[in-house]
Amino acid sequence: MFTVEQVQRYSRHMLLPEVGAVGQAKLLDAKVLVVGAGGLGSPVLYYLAAAGVGTLGIVDFDTVDRSNLQRQILHQDDRVGMAKTESAERTLTSLNPDVTVVRHDVALTSENALDVIRSYDVVVNGCDNFPTRYLINDAAYFLRRPLVDGSVLRFEGMATVFEPGQGCYRCLYPAPPPPEMAPSCSEAGVLGVLPGLVGLIQATEVSKLVVGVGSTLVGRLLVIDALHMEFRELKLRRDPACPVCGDDPTITELIDYEAFCGFAGGDVASVSAANATTG
């Protein structure tokens, strides 16, 4: 049963035949974990809170820096130095009191990732480093949770969805690049509005997964060139030789991801031709 305030707040959802009261109830019951309260996590969390996702978990151990404010819309200038999870909680609960924010003020590791992710229905990747990306991928797959993935750098962004049994991040990028070949946004820069664009796509995919409507980005990689405002779609497919989700997996538990990413080769700048084709 909805309160009068909830009927008012979510009236535009309830007008949609594809969502309606049943879909809104699913959103209010959903538990979504967002890893990272930065550039991507900010728009994802903001719009999921506005949509009425009942429980939002946030994983981040960083504090707000003034350089974040060009793109991380959850935070404000007077919160510089504050834990990002605390700043995010203040913004989200002020936006929508229906939302319960669960703060995970930790760095995800092989020791805690399964315990953190286990209680959530959907996982959103908003992190900016390869060890955590592979860790989130493997943990989500082992727990059979859908993973909504996104990334940004300079003027380019990407988004996709990985459903257990239909491919994973390792099918797309079997090996990480050497550290010197993978600059971060703090090293290479990023257009401030770009994380908002990609994050909104991620929030849209989460909403559809929760409500159970439409076609998601499973099996598709959406590539955005914001400099020329061009969108390309690459088709993804599960790699039978994938060490995690393949026919004969060789990785069946969480590993040392720092070591894996520090010594493995490969160029992440180009999508593996074996598993992605222009669509």
C-alpha positions, 0 to 999 in steps of 0.5 A: 500500500502506498502513502498519499505522499508516495502516490504523489511522488511516483505518479509519473511512474504509475502512469506508465503501463510498463511500470505502474503500481506493481513496478513502483512497488518493485523499485521500493523493495529493491536493493541496489549496490553502487560501487563508487560515489564519484563521477558515475556513482553520483548520477546513478545514485541520484536518479535511483533515489529519485525513482524510489529504489528502497535500499541503496548501498554505497561502497566508497572509502574516499573523501570529497576533494574539490577536484571532484565537484566538476562532475560528482554531483552528489557532493558540495563545496562545503563538504570537502574533506567529508567521507563521500558516503556521508555526503551521498547519504545527506544528498539522497535522503534529503531528495527522497526520505523513502530511501534507506542508504547503507554506507560501506566505508571500505575498499572492496577486497577479496576478503569482503566483496562477497559479504558486501554484495550478497544482500543486494539484487543488482550491482552497479560498477562505478569504480575507476581502477582495474583490480576492483573492476575484475573483483566486482565482476567475479564476485557478482558472477559467483553470487549470480547478480546482474552487473551494470557496468560503465566507464569514462575517460576524456570524452569517451564512455561505455556502458553494458550489462552482464547477466550471469550465464551471458558473458562477463567483463572478462569475456570483453577484457580477458586481461588488464593493460599494464598500469602505465597503459591505463591512465585514470581520469586524474591523469588524463582528464574527463569532460565533467558532464560525461559521467552524467551521461553514462551514469544515467544510462546505467541508472536506466538499465538498473530500473529496467532490471528491477521492474522487469521491462524492456531490453537491457544492454546484455550482449551489447556494449554502448560506446559514446563519443561525447566530443562528436556526440556519436553512439556506437553499439558493439555486440558482445558474446560469452567467451567459452574459454573465459576463466570465470564464466566459460565452459571450463572455468579456472577461476572459481573463487576470488583471487589477488586482483592487485597482483593479477592487474599488476603483472598481466598484459593486454591492451584494454583500449581495443575490444577483443575482436573475438567477443565484440563486433560492430552492431 
